Amino acid sequence: MALVNTKKMFEMAYKNGYAVGAFNVNNMEITQGIISAIAEEKAPLILQVSRGARKYASISYLNAIIDVAVAENPDIPMATNLDHGDNFETCKQFVDDGFTSVMIDASKLPIEENIKVTKQVVEYARPRGVVVEAEIGQLGGIEEDVVGVDDVRKHLTDPKQAVEFVEKSGCDSLAVACGTSHGAYKFKSEPTLAFDVIQEIQEKLPGFPLVMHGSSSVLREFVDLINKYGGDMPNAMGVPEESISKAAKMAICKVNIDTDLRLALTAKIRQVFAEKPSEFDPRKYLGPGREAIKEMVKHKLHVLGCAGKAGECM
């Protein structure tokens, strides 16, 4: 089947208590690892492209890779999403490039300005069959061009503002600040997500899909491999998977995962270089990295609860 938007995915995820994984892609190997996992587990999929990915690979290359993935997997519903579009022009370009979903992130602006920019994107995207994700509240951490706040607990989404924002902007889904954080160094101690915030928004906006950004778990096996083979990530810490699973049973219908992909690929490449220092064939180190991504994504699909759910999202 052709690319789809996320509307049906989120309807089914909300109804049946799971979340769809949104995985960031930067090159062929990352995409292949994700797609292999999705195909084996029969799960719906959102492939995300950030501004950084577009600068690195160019949208024409990434679109071509995605087109092949769609053509080779006709039984898997896939959506493409712009991750953290910073202005109307960027979102417009991704709509024009054929993406089925765009995220406008104007969360640093005062709420009225955020609403104004988001509404502008909605008014352009919706007539073209493209859905719009927006964000209020601010996450912590750093990832590519996205710089968060130092204390995430002080910048949680206000549930009353969330209602006002959705009603005035017309967005199709909303990324909320509930205690998550971008990057591999998210927290100084194990976090506790603000499930009360998610619950209150869910009660005030019944049936409306929410999104969790900054939701990589920073899996210990990959951090340990990186450190074992010359890396220096002693304090890396992510979101506990049991918290992600709990949120996925609530109103969280989309969970963003990027850092865990990078860690899996980097860990395996470091391992190959350390164990086989004479190796110079990219296929011999990118191949194991791709396989590590596949196995990690398969695991994540069960954490999210979306494994086996492809058929109901078509």
N, C-alpha and C positions, 0 to 999 in steps of 0.2 A: 504494500500500500504506500501511498505518498505520505509525505510528512503531514502530521496533524498538529493542531494547537492543543493546549493543555486542558481545555474545558471539560471534555468527557473524562479524562484522566482524573481530574480533581473531584468531579462529581462522584466517581466510583470510590476514590480514595477516602473521601469524607464519609460516604455512606457505609463503607466496609472497614473502616478503622486501620488504614495503612497510609504510608507516604510514598511518593514517587521519588526516586533518586535523580538528582540533577548533577551531572558530572561535567567538570570543565575539561575541554580538549585543547591541545596545543599542537599536536602532530599526529602522524599516522599510527605510531605504535600505541600511544595512549588510547586513541579511538578504537583501534582493533582490540585491545585488551578489554575495554568496556563492552564493546559489541559482542565479543565472544561470551562474556559472562551473561549478558542479557539474553542472548540466543539460547544458551543452555538452561537458564532459569525461567525463561518465558515471562519476562517482566516488562512493563512499560518503561519508557526511557525519555529523559530530557538531556540533550547534549547542549552544553553551554559554551559560549565563546565570550571571552572578556576583551576589553580594549587591548590588554597586553598580548593576548593570543593573536589578535588581528594584526598588531604591529609586527609580531614575530613571524607569522606564517603567511599573512595576507588572507583576506576573506575568500578569494577565488580558490586557493588551495584547500582551505578548510571546507568550503562548500562542496568541492569535488570529492573529498574524502567522505563527507557525510552522505553525498548522493550515492556513492558505492555502497555504503552501509545500509541505506534504505532499500536499494535495489536488491541486495543480497538477503534481506530479511523482511520479506513482505508480510509476515505474520506478526511482526513486532510493531506496535504503535510508538512512533518516535516524534518528539517535538524538538525544535531548535530554539534556544533562548539567548538573547543578549544579556550578559551578566553585568550589572552595575553600569548601565548607560548613564552618563553624567549630564546630558542635556538633550533637548529636543532633536537637534541636528543628528546626533549619533543614533538615537532611536529611529529616526526617519530613514537613515541610511540602511540600517539593518532590516527594517520593514521592506524597503525597496529591494534589498538583496535576497529576499525570499524567506527570511526567518519567520517562524510561526508564533513567536512570543518575544516580547522585549521587556526588559526591566529598566524603568527610569528611577534612578536613585538621586532624589533631591532632598534626602533626609537631613542634610546639614543646613538647609534653608529654614526660615520660619515657616510654620505650618501653612499659612495662607499662600506663600510663594510655592511651597511644595505642591499644594493642591492645584495651583494655576498651571505649573509645568506639567504635572501628571495629566491633568485634563486635556491639555494641548496634545500630548502624546496619544491619549485615548481617542481623541477626535480624529486623529490621522490614521491610527492603526486599525480601529474597529471596522470601518467600512471596507478595509482590505483583508478582513478575516484574521487579523492578528490580535492576540490577547496581550494585556498589559499588566505587569507586576510593578508594584510601587513599594516604598519603604517609609516607615516613620519610626522614631526612636533611633538610637545610635549604638552600634556594636563596638566592641573593643578590638584591639589587635591591628596588624598590618598585613595586607595582602595585595601585591602589585601596586596599583594607584590608590587603593582604598585604605585610608588611615582612620582608625577608630579612636575611641576615647579610652582614657586610662582606667576608669572605674565603671564597668558596665552596669553595675547595680544602680548607679545614679542616673542612668539614661534609658531606663526601660520604657517601652511603649505605654502611653496612657490609654487605657481601654476606651474612655469617653472620646478622646481625640481620634482613635481608630474609627469609631462609628462616624464621626463628622467627616473624616478624611474619605472614607469609602463612599459615603453618600454624595459628597460634593465633587469628588474627582472622577468617579465612575470606573475606577480600576477593577480588574478582574481577580486579582489576588494581592495579598499584602504581606510583605516581609516585616516581621515584628522583632523588636529587641526584647529578648526574654532571658538574657544572661549568657548567650553564646558570644564567640569572639573569633576574629579572623586569624589565620596563620597557624604556625606550629607551636608558638609560645603564648597560648591563650590565657593561661591562668598561673598564679603562684601556688595555689592549692586546689584540690578537687572542687569543681564548681557545683552549685545547686541551681538548676534552672528555675525560672519564675513560672511555675505551672499555674499559679494563681492568676497571673496576667493572661496566659493563654486561655484559661477557663473563663475568665470574665469577658474577654473579647468573643469567645465562642458563644457565650450566653447572649451577648448584645448583638451579635451578627450571626445568627444560626444559619448553618449551611455555607458560610463564606469561607473559602480556602485561605489558610495562612501558610507562610513560608518561613523556614529557619535557615538563615545564612550562618557562616562560620561554624559548621557542624561536623567537621572532620574530628575523628576520635584520637588522631595522632597515635596510631597503634604501636604498642611497645615493641613488637617484634621487628618493625622496620627501624625505629629509632635505635634499638640495640644493635642492629646490623650496621647502620650508618656509623655509630660510635665505635663499634668493633673494628671496622675497616677504615679508620682514619678520620671519621667525622667528629664534630664537636657540637653535640646537641644535648647537653646534660639536663636541661630543665624543660624540655619539650613536654607539653601536656595539652590534651584536648577534651572534648565533651564525652562523658561516659556513655557507652552505647546503650545501657539500660535507660538512661534519660531520653535518648533519641527515640527508642522504641516506645516509651511512654507518651512522648509528644506526638508520635505518629498515630497513636490511637485516639488522639484528641482532634483538634481542628487543623493540625499541621499536615498539609497535603503534599508539600514539596520540601526536600531537605538537600541543601547544597553541599557537595563534597569535592574539594579540590586539593587541599594539602595532603590528604591521605594518598592520592594518586601520585603526587610528586615524591612522597616519601618511599612508596613502594618501588617506583622506577629507580630512584637514586640509590636505595639500599642494595638492589640487585646489581646495578652497574658497579658500585663500589666493591661488592663481593667478588665479581668477576675480575676486576682489575687487580685486586689484592691476591686472589688465588691463582690467577694466570697473568702475571705481569707482562708477558710477551704478547698478549692478545691485542690485535689491532683491527680485527674485523668487526665493524659496527653491528653486524647481524648476530655476532656471538655474545654481545652484551646487551643490545637492545631487545633481543629475543627473550632472554630470562626476565628482563624488566617488564616486557609486555605480559608474560605469563604471571608475574607477581601481581600486576594490576588486575588481571582477569580473576585470580583467586580472591583478591581483596574485595573486588566489586561483588562477586558472588556472595561473599560473606555479608556485605553491606545490605544486599537485597533482602536477606532474611532478617537483619536487624530492623529494616524499614517495614517489613511485612508485605512487600510488593512482589516477591517471587511467585510465579505462577499466575499472576493477575493480568497478563497481556490481553487475553481473550476478552475480558470484560471492559477493556478500555478502547476497543476498536471503534 
